[in-house]
Amino acid sequence: MVDDVLKREREYHEKLYSGFAQRHFARPAVRALRSHMVRRILRLTGAGKHSRVLSLGCGIGDTELLLAAHVRKVVGIDLSPAAVRQATLDANRLGVRNARFTECSVDDVAGDFDVVIAIFFLHHLPDPALSSLPGEIARMLPRGGCFYSLDPSRWRLSGMVGRLLIPKMMAKYQTEDERELESGSTCALFRGAGFDARIGRYDFLSSPLAGLFPGWRAGYLAARSLDEILVRTPMLGRLGSNFEIIARCH
């Protein structure tokens, strides 16, 4: 079952990374979103100039190449050969020498890291793989090392509205196996593996807006400013679009 899911995910992303993703991720609003993600990762994980960072499901490396300027090195892994080829080409084109991209799974990773990140990755994993992942990450991190993830919430208001108003567009950007995750049970997996883990709320409007209107940078920035208020509003956080796990090794 797990192998079947991973095969379907790989096939879908091979198509995604054969042109569409490169065009979409280069648009102004999406670039602004990725820049915000990098600032957020640096602040919440404490990553800095001496940090070794591993990125799970790196895709074409658009976040990782931005992050590389702030850390010692970045290693990105992905199951999609097309994604890894594009990420490597872009690293070479931009002269980013401290970023390396490899086609492999988590089980194949060797080496020690200070920070592990997973941006929109966990919700693609079948339940058995998700359950075992915290233990796999724990073996890569030293005491005090940090894991950061960002994934869509099961209770997100934007998802409910999207499925009601634009179901075909919602389906276009999702694989048949991915799903929204429940933040509490996801966080519990990391606590069960010995991490000091907590949940963060990332946004309500800004990332969905960047996805729907990737060329509208001003709209994204306005939505991001509003999100900074909404995610701190009591009783609204649960309905946010995406949640974070910030987990530190004891």
Backbone hydrogen bonds, N-H to C=O, Kabsch-Sander energy under -0.5 kcal/mol:
donor,donor_aa,acceptor,acceptor_aa,energy
5,V,1,M,-2.3
6,L,2,V,-2.5
7,K,3,D,-2.1
8,R,4,D,-2.2
9,E,5,V,-2.6
10,R,6,L,-2.3
11,E,7,K,-2.3
12,Y,8,R,-2.4
13,H,9,E,-2.4
14,E,10,R,-2.1
15,K,11,E,-1.4
16,L,12,Y,-2.2
17,Y,13,H,-2.6
18,S,15,K,-1.5
19,G,16,L,-0.5
21,A,16,L,-2.5
23,R,19,G,-1.8
24,H,20,F,-3.0
25,F,21,A,-3.1
26,A,22,Q,-0.7
27,R,24,H,-1.5
29,A,214,P,-2.5
30,V,214,P,-0.8
31,R,27,R,-2.4
32,A,28,P,-2.1
33,L,29,A,-2.1
34,R,30,V,-2.5
35,S,31,R,-2.2
36,H,32,A,-2.1
37,M,33,L,-2.2
38,V,34,R,-2.1
39,R,35,S,-2.1
40,R,36,H,-2.3
41,I,37,M,-2.9
42,L,38,V,-2.4
43,R,39,R,-2.0
44,L,40,R,-2.7
45,T,41,I,-2.4
46,G,42,L,-1.4
51,S,48,G,-2.1
53,V,51,S,-0.6
53,V,73,K,-2.6
54,L,115,V,-2.5
55,S,75,V,-3.0
56,L,54,L,-0.5
56,L,117,I,-2.9
57,G,77,I,-1.1
58,C,55,S,-0.5
58,C,77,I,-2.2
61,G,58,C,-1.9
65,L,61,G,-2.6
66,L,62,D,-0.7
67,L,63,T,-2.1
68,A,64,E,-1.9
69,A,66,L,-0.6
70,H,67,L,-2.3
71,V,68,A,-0.9
72,R,48,G,-0.7
72,R,51,S,-1.4
73,K,51,S,-1.6
74,V,98,N,-2.7
75,V,53,V,-2.8
76,G,74,V,-0.5
76,G,100,R,-3.0
77,I,55,S,-2.5
78,D,102,T,-1.8
84,V,80,S,-2.1
85,R,81,P,-2.5
86,Q,82,A,-2.1
87,A,83,A,-2.7
88,T,84,V,-2.3
89,L,85,R,-2.4
90,D,86,Q,-2.6
91,A,87,A,-2.2
92,N,88,T,-2.3
93,R,89,L,-2.6
94,L,90,D,-2.4
95,G,91,A,-0.7
95,G,92,N,-0.5
96,V,91,A,-2.5
97,R,95,G,-0.9
100,R,74,V,-2.5
102,T,76,G,-2.7
104,C,78,D,-0.9
104,C,102,T,-1.0
108,D,105,S,-1.2
109,V,106,V,-1.5
113,F,140,M,-2.3
114,D,52,R,-2.4
115,V,52,R,-2.0
116,V,146,C,-2.3
117,I,54,L,-2.9
118,A,148,Y,-2.1
119,I,56,L,-0.5
120,F,118,A,-0.7
120,F,150,L,-3.0
124,H,121,F,-2.0
125,L,122,L,-1.7
129,A,126,P,-0.5
130,L,126,P,-2.4
131,S,127,D,-2.7
132,S,128,P,-1.5
133,L,129,A,-1.2
136,E,132,S,-1.5
137,I,133,L,-2.6
138,A,134,P,-2.3
139,R,135,G,-1.2
140,M,137,I,-1.4
141,L,137,I,-1.0
144,G,249,C,-1.9
145,G,142,P,-2.5
146,C,114,D,-2.0
147,F,247,A,-3.2
148,Y,116,V,-2.3
149,S,245,I,-1.8
150,L,118,A,-1.9
151,D,243,F,-2.2
153,S,241,S,-2.5
154,R,181,L,-2.8
156,R,153,S,-1.5
157,L,239,L,-2.7
160,M,156,R,-1.5
161,V,157,L,-2.4
162,G,158,S,-2.5
163,R,159,G,-2.5
164,L,160,M,-1.2
165,L,161,V,-2.7
166,I,162,G,-2.5
170,M,166,I,-2.2
171,A,167,P,-2.3
172,K,168,K,-1.5
173,Y,169,M,-1.1
173,Y,170,M,-0.6
174,Q,171,A,-1.4
179,R,123,H,-1.6
181,L,152,P,-2.4
183,S,181,L,-0.6
186,T,182,E,-1.9
187,C,183,S,-2.6
188,A,184,G,-1.9
189,L,185,S,-1.1
190,F,186,T,-0.9
190,F,187,C,-0.5
191,R,187,C,-2.0
192,G,188,A,-2.4
193,A,189,L,-0.8
194,G,191,R,-1.6
195,F,190,F,-2.4
196,D,248,R,-2.9
197,A,195,F,-1.0
198,R,246,I,-1.8
200,G,244,E,-2.2
202,Y,200,G,-0.5
202,Y,242,N,-2.4
203,D,242,N,-0.9
209,L,205,L,-2.3
210,A,206,S,-2.2
211,G,207,S,-1.9
212,L,208,P,-2.1
213,F,209,L,-3.1
216,W,213,F,-2.0
217,R,215,G,-1.2
220,Y,216,W,-2.0
221,L,217,R,-2.6
222,A,218,A,-2.1
223,A,219,G,-2.3
224,R,220,Y,-2.6
225,S,221,L,-1.9
226,L,222,A,-1.9
227,D,223,A,-2.4
228,E,224,R,-1.6
229,I,225,S,-0.6
229,I,226,L,-1.0
230,L,226,L,-2.3
231,V,227,D,-2.7
232,R,229,I,-1.0
233,T,230,L,-1.6
236,L,233,T,-1.8
237,G,233,T,-0.9
239,L,236,L,-1.9
240,G,237,G,-1.8
241,S,203,D,-2.2
242,N,203,D,-1.1
243,F,151,D,-2.7
244,E,200,G,-3.3
245,I,149,S,-1.4
246,I,198,R,-2.4
247,A,147,F,-2.6
247,A,245,I,-0.6
248,R,196,D,-2.2
249,C,145,G,-2.7
250,H,194,G,-0.8
